[in-house]
Amino acid sequence: VLFRGEDRKPLAICQVDVEPTPHVVDQTFRFYQPELTFLKKAIRLPAAWDDTA
């Protein structure tokens, strides 16, 4: 982001470098099910971390 004054000279420059990171997986779910059958399970996951508090 570049902010310029009335004389078109730069007042401030803000450069942001974003590095994506993978999701943290801290639990593994294993289901043992016979072949050619449907797996019917519901997994409740905790709410995502909220930084508005």
Stockholm file with secondary structure:
# STOCKHOLM 1.0

chainA/1-53         VLFRGEDRKPLAICQVDVEPTPHVVDQTFRFYQPELTFLKKAIRLPAAWDDTA
#=GR chainA/1-53 SS CEEECTTSCEEEECCCCCCCCCCCCCCCCCCCCCTTCCCCCCCCCCCCCCTTC
#=GC SS_cons        CEEECTTSCEEEECCCCCCCCCCCCCCCCCCCCCTTCCCCCCCCCCCCCCTTC
//
